[in-house]
Amino acid sequence: MSDDGCAVVTRQLTRRFGKRVAVDHLDLRVRAGELYGFLGPNGAGKSTTLRMLCGLLEPSEGGGTVLGIDLVAEPERIKSVIGYMSQKFSLYDDLNVDENLSFYARVYEVPRAQREGRIAQMVRMADLTERERQLAGTLSGGYRQRLALACALVHAPRLIFLDEPTAGVDPVSRRNFWGLIRRLADHGTTILVTTHYMDEAELCDTLGFIYEGKLIAQGAPAVIKSDTFRRPVIEVDVEDLRRASDLLADWEAVEEVLRVGTRLRVVLAEAAAGAGDVKGFLERAGLGVRWAHDVEPSVEDLFVSFVDKERKARLREQLRALERP
């Protein structure tokens, strides 16, 4: 992907804390107007990357641009043109909804003549109408997240960074929040969101998988599934789930077995095998199989596969190092 039309570009972006490499030579491209999901487990380097992109943390090496602004040379300038919402966004509990929005409008230097209209727009967007006088500290988790997002958007930034914005929020509030994020992206706001929720990742236009500070895969979910993940995924409705799971886990043709409700989800190690092979294997073991179907791989299947591949590659490298004289 070229840099043209990109809101975020990094080249070999690296951050070290002492001897620990938190972000390792990251090359990232986020197109203007897209919803980009930055996916990885805790400690993978997601939040550290966002803090560098927001101008809050100086890179140890490498660089890049955010909305065309050099993140090494002009970090302060970046802060004024983006929106940023951290996991623990700093709302003021003793201020009400209107007062929090007014405070952030002044911080972001929204012109005085535009503040009232902009605040009213944010209240409507976040569905906080009739809660304008309610103290932020008395809002539920879902409404606090909406208010935090409204504060980050009050100055109408073209780019917003969201760092695990729904951590600790109930499923209904999470769904409502993501509906709001999707509408923002559809209206042209570029959004880079970090998450470790796989269902949220499915909603993004593009995904970047980060593990131990390295970008290990990147692309649209459908493209990654078709071009990168080539192992069949089978769902099986079978008697005696525990025994079936144990048998499949010991079969060399199987990479992973996961129980999903009353079914088993099986990732095969070889593309040559399929649903019929799994069904036949279980029936030969004396188990009754009601059905076995090929299904589309999920984002979770992709991520587990990428991480497992990365771990195996590093283990092989460690073994080679031990064998060297």
SEBALUM-589945 format. One record per residue (C-alpha): x negated, y negated, z negated; chain. Coordinates in pm, whole numbers. Each point is the difference from the previous one (the first is absolute). Example, Ala and Ser with C-alpha at 12.3 -4.5 7.8 and 13.67 -1.06 7.14 Angstrom:
2
TIPA      xx      yy      zz  chain
TIPA   -1230     450    -780      A
TIPA    -137    -344      66      A
end
This chain:
325
TIPA      xx      yy      zz  chain
TIPA       0       0       0      A
TIPA    -137    -343      93      A
TIPA       2    -294    -239      A
TIPA     245    -192     221      A
TIPA     339     -35    -166      A
TIPA    -129     126    -335      A
TIPA      87    -175    -326      A
TIPA    -266     194    -192      A
TIPA    -336     123     129      A
TIPA    -280     147    -209      A
TIPA    -343     117     108      A
TIPA    -198     233    -227      A
TIPA     173    -157    -302      A
TIPA    -163     136    -315      A
TIPA      28     -62    -373      A
TIPA    -226     149    -264      A
TIPA      33     -12    -376      A
TIPA    -347      89    -119      A
TIPA     -82     335     159      A
TIPA     363      83      74      A
TIPA     123     -71     353      A
TIPA     368     -95     -30      A
TIPA      48     -95     368      A
TIPA    -235     161     251      A
TIPA     -66    -176     335      A
TIPA     368     -49      83      A
TIPA     105     -89     357      A
TIPA     363    -107     -15      A
TIPA     234    -151     260      A
TIPA     349    -127     -87      A
TIPA     201    -142     290      A
TIPA     197    -320     -44      A
TIPA     364      71     -83      A
TIPA     -39     363    -106      A
TIPA      73     182    -324      A
TIPA    -327     175     -84      A
TIPA      -7     264    -273      A
TIPA    -328      51    -181      A
TIPA      30     347    -148      A
TIPA    -220     172    -256      A
TIPA     -19     150    -349      A
TIPA     -84    -206    -308      A
TIPA    -363    -111       9      A
TIPA     -30      34     379      A
TIPA     -89    -368      52      A
TIPA     337    -145     105      A
TIPA      26    -279    -259      A
TIPA    -369     -92      33      A
TIPA      45     -39     376      A
TIPA     302    -226     -47      A
TIPA    -181    -216    -253      A
TIPA    -281     -57     254      A
TIPA     249     -78     276      A
TIPA     175    -251    -225      A
TIPA    -324    -183     -78      A
TIPA       7     111    -363      A
TIPA    -306     225      15      A
TIPA    -322     -52     190      A
TIPA    -109     287     229      A
TIPA    -335     164     -74      A
TIPA     -57      54     371      A
TIPA     180     -49     331      A
TIPA     278    -247      67      A
TIPA     304     -82     206      A
TIPA     278    -248      61      A
TIPA     348     -57    -140      A
TIPA     225    -205     231      A
TIPA    -320    -102     177      A
TIPA    -167    -126    -320      A
TIPA    -336     147     -98      A
TIPA      50     181    -330      A
TIPA    -364     -43    -105      A
TIPA     -49    -365     101      A
TIPA     344    -140     -90      A
TIPA     170     216    -266      A
TIPA     173    -299    -165      A
TIPA     165     -95     328      A
TIPA     143     350      36      A
TIPA     175     -24    -337      A
TIPA     211    -295     115      A
TIPA     140     161     317      A
TIPA      90     352    -118      A
TIPA     242     150    -248      A
TIPA    -126     250    -257      A
TIPA     198     217    -238      A
TIPA    -196     222    -237      A
TIPA     123     299    -200      A
TIPA      46    -231    -298      A
TIPA     106    -324     164      A
TIPA     -29    -293    -241      A
TIPA     357    -113     -51      A
TIPA      61    -229    -297      A
TIPA     246     181    -224      A
TIPA     104    -316    -186      A
TIPA      89    -177     327      A
TIPA     319      73     190      A
TIPA      22     108     364      A
TIPA      22    -355     137      A
TIPA    -284    -121    -221      A
TIPA    -232     282     107      A
TIPA      71     -74     365      A
TIPA     -50    -372     -55      A
TIPA    -332      62    -173      A
TIPA    -136     214     285      A
TIPA     131    -246     259      A
TIPA    -215    -268    -165      A
TIPA    -300     232     -31      A
TIPA      22      79     372      A
TIPA      47    -371      76      A
TIPA     338      31     170      A
TIPA      89    -360      99      A
TIPA     234    -159    -255      A
TIPA     265     -69     263      A
TIPA      12     370      94      A
TIPA     -12     158    -347      A
TIPA     370       2     -86      A
TIPA     101     153     333      A
TIPA    -285     252      -6      A
TIPA      86     113    -355      A
TIPA     367      40      91      A
TIPA    -103     209     302      A
TIPA    -217     227    -218      A
TIPA     285      48    -250      A
TIPA     229     116     281      A
TIPA    -266     220     158      A
TIPA     -74     179    -327      A
TIPA     371      31     -89      A
TIPA     -50    -202    -318      A
TIPA     306    -221      48      A
TIPA     174     -73    -334      A
TIPA    -318     102    -183      A
TIPA    -180    -331      53      A
TIPA      28     -94    -370      A
TIPA     -89     344    -134      A
TIPA    -338      31    -175      A
TIPA    -246     213     195      A
TIPA     -75     200    -314      A
TIPA     360     124     -16      A
TIPA      16     122     362      A
TIPA       0     372      78      A
TIPA    -308     151     164      A
TIPA     156     -11     346      A
TIPA     104    -365     -26      A
TIPA    -341     -96    -141      A
TIPA    -162     152     308      A
TIPA     235    -196     226      A
TIPA     -80    -322    -184      A
TIPA    -372      74      20      A
TIPA      29      51     376      A
TIPA     202    -323      36      A
TIPA    -273    -190    -189      A
TIPA    -265     145     232      A
TIPA     203    -109     304      A
TIPA     116    -343    -113      A
TIPA    -258    -178     217      A
TIPA     100     201     311      A
TIPA    -333     181      60      A
TIPA     -49     186     328      A
TIPA    -179     281    -186      A
TIPA      79     161    -335      A
TIPA    -194     260    -198      A
TIPA     200     228    -229      A
TIPA    -200     215    -243      A
TIPA     215     299    -104      A
TIPA     302    -230     -39      A
TIPA     244     271    -112      A
TIPA    -215     176    -261      A
TIPA     222      88    -294      A
TIPA     323    -112     172      A
TIPA     305     229      15      A
TIPA      87     171     335      A
TIPA     301    -222      78      A
TIPA    -199    -319     -61      A
TIPA    -287     141     207      A
TIPA     232      61     294      A
TIPA     151    -349     -25      A
TIPA    -346    -156     -25      A
TIPA    -121     184     310      A
TIPA     308    -109     189      A
TIPA    -104    -356     -77      A
TIPA    -361      64     111      A
TIPA     120     156     325      A
TIPA     218    -303      79      A
TIPA    -295    -232     -58      A
TIPA    -217     200     238      A
TIPA     277      10     262      A
TIPA       9    -382     -12      A
TIPA    -373     -28      73      A
TIPA    -175      -3    -340      A
TIPA    -314     212      -4      A
TIPA       1     226    -306      A
TIPA    -280     215    -137      A
TIPA     132     217    -283      A
TIPA    -188     252    -212      A
TIPA     186     301    -131      A
TIPA     -43     358    -111      A
TIPA     369      81      53      A
TIPA      23     217     311      A
TIPA     364     -85      72      A
TIPA     -93    -370       9      A
TIPA    -284      68     241      A
TIPA     246     151     249      A
TIPA     163    -345      31      A
TIPA    -315    -175     126      A
TIPA     -89     -81     362      A
TIPA    -363     100     -49      A
TIPA    -178     198    -270      A
TIPA    -358     -10    -123      A
TIPA    -111     292    -218      A
TIPA    -275     -94    -246      A
TIPA    -188     248    -215      A
TIPA    -301     -72    -222      A
TIPA     -37    -342     161      A
TIPA      -1     124     361      A
TIPA     267     -34     267      A
TIPA      46     363     104      A
TIPA     291     -44     247      A
TIPA     202    -284     151      A
TIPA     294     -34     239      A
TIPA     377      10      41      A
TIPA     155     287    -203      A
TIPA     137     173     312      A
TIPA    -332     -30     184      A
TIPA    -200     136    -293      A
TIPA     241     292     -30      A
TIPA     -17      90     369      A
TIPA    -367     -75      73      A
TIPA    -176      80    -325      A
TIPA     203     254    -196      A
TIPA      10     317     209      A
TIPA     103     256    -259      A
TIPA     356     137      -2      A
TIPA     222     -83    -297      A
TIPA     270     256     -82      A
TIPA     291     -13    -241      A
TIPA     123     336    -128      A
TIPA     317     104    -182      A
TIPA    -100     323    -169      A
TIPA      97     220    -294      A
TIPA    -231      -4    -302      A
TIPA    -172    -333      58      A
TIPA    -275      66    -254      A
TIPA    -110     329     153      A
TIPA      25    -140     353      A
TIPA    -211    -300    -102      A
TIPA    -267     222    -156      A
TIPA     -15     224     308      A
TIPA     -25    -291     241      A
TIPA    -267    -174    -209      A
TIPA    -220     311      32      A
TIPA      52      31     377      A
TIPA    -297    -130     201      A
TIPA     232    -150     263      A
TIPA     147    -242    -258      A
TIPA    -163    -327    -103      A
TIPA     254    -118    -256      A
TIPA     329     111    -158      A
TIPA     233    -239    -179      A
TIPA     339      67    -158      A
TIPA     262    -257     107      A
TIPA     327      59    -183      A
TIPA     124     346      97      A
TIPA    -239      34     298      A
TIPA    -370      40      66      A
TIPA    -196    -242     218      A
TIPA    -295     176     161      A
TIPA    -291    -165     183      A
TIPA    -177     251     223      A
TIPA    -373      -6      58      A
TIPA      26      97     366      A
TIPA     208    -145     282      A
TIPA      36     350     150      A
TIPA     233     108    -282      A
TIPA     360    -117     -44      A
TIPA     331      48    -177      A
TIPA      42     353     139      A
TIPA    -337     105    -141      A
TIPA      89    -129    -347      A
TIPA     339     172      10      A
TIPA    -154     327     112      A
TIPA    -275     -16    -265      A
TIPA     252     -41    -281      A
TIPA     238     265     134      A
TIPA    -285     252      25      A
TIPA     -60     -67    -369      A
TIPA     360      99     -72      A
TIPA     148    -349     -48      A
TIPA     328    -111     151      A
TIPA     -43    -310     218      A
TIPA     317    -194      83      A
TIPA    -180    -230     245      A
TIPA    -337    -150      89      A
TIPA     -21    -319     211      A
TIPA    -273    -221     141      A
TIPA      31    -355    -143      A
TIPA    -177    -330      63      A
TIPA    -301     -64    -227      A
TIPA      57    -266    -265      A
TIPA    -236    -283     -91      A
TIPA     -83     200    -312      A
TIPA    -103     297     217      A
TIPA    -225    -233     200      A
TIPA    -162    -160    -299      A
TIPA     -66     325    -187      A
TIPA    -151     145     317      A
TIPA    -227    -302      59      A
TIPA    -118      -6    -361      A
TIPA     -62     375       0      A
TIPA    -201     -31     322      A
TIPA    -205    -283    -152      A
TIPA     -68     198    -317      A
TIPA    -111     304     197      A
TIPA    -231    -212     217      A
TIPA    -162    -153    -307      A
TIPA     -39     340    -163      A
TIPA    -173     133     313      A
TIPA    -234    -300      -2      A
TIPA     -84      59    -367      A
TIPA     -74     366      72      A
TIPA    -226     -96     292      A
TIPA    -185    -242    -225      A
TIPA     -63     278    -252      A
TIPA    -137     225     274      A
TIPA    -250    -261     124      A
TIPA    -361      55    -119      A
end
